[in-house]
Amino acid sequence: MKIRYDPQVDALDIRLVEGRVECETVHLSDRVALDFGPDGRLMAIEIRYASEILPDLKRGIAVENLAVVTTG
């Protein structure tokens, strides 16, 4: 799983499954989209205007009971 925030476009991208897979995107709103793989599994969540939806986002994300790997 990878979680990435891009402050330049204010978008939060949560990749639940790694690798490239053709997905069907379901838009819950103009700000939130879900990507589903061919087997129906949830592959990713994209949140646009993330700091408006998640106001505490810029203060950081707490991770509990998961291994944390940082990448450059």
N, C-alpha and C positions, 0 to 999 in steps of 0.2 A: 504494500500500500504506500502511496506517495501523496502527500498533501503539499500543494504549492500555492503561494499567494503572490500575485503580481500587482504591486501597488500602482504601477503606471496605468493599468487599465482597471484596477480595483476588482480583480477577479480571483476567486478561490476555486482551485481545481483539486478534487479528491479522486485519485485513481485507485480503485479498489483491486483491480487486477492488472498486472503488468503485461506488456506485449501489445502488438497491434492486432486488433480484431474489428471486423466490420460490425458496426453497432446501429441500432435504431435509437434515435433520440426522441425522448418524450419531454415536451416543455410543460412544466407545471405552472409556469408564469413567464413573463418576459424576462425574468431575472434568474430563474432556476430551471436547469435542464438535467435530465437523467439519461444516461446511455446504457442500453441493455444489449448484451451479446446475443448471438444466434440461439443460444440455449436458454435464454430468458433471464440469465444472471445479470444483476446490476454490476456494471463495469466502472462507471464513473459518475460523479456529481459535479456540475459546474454552477457556481453562483456568481452572477455578475452584480456589480454595485455591492460587493460583499460587505464593505465597511458600514453601509447603511442598514443591511439586514442583520449583521453581526457587529454591533458597535464596539465590542471589546476585542475584536480581531487584532488590531494593531498593537495591543498590549502583549500578545502572544497566545500560544495554544498550549494547554496542559495535556500531556499524554499520560494515561494511567494504564498500568498492566500490559504495556507493549514495549518491545525493544525499539530503541530510537537509533537510527543510523543517519548521520548527517552527510550530505553530499555537497560538493562545491558548485 
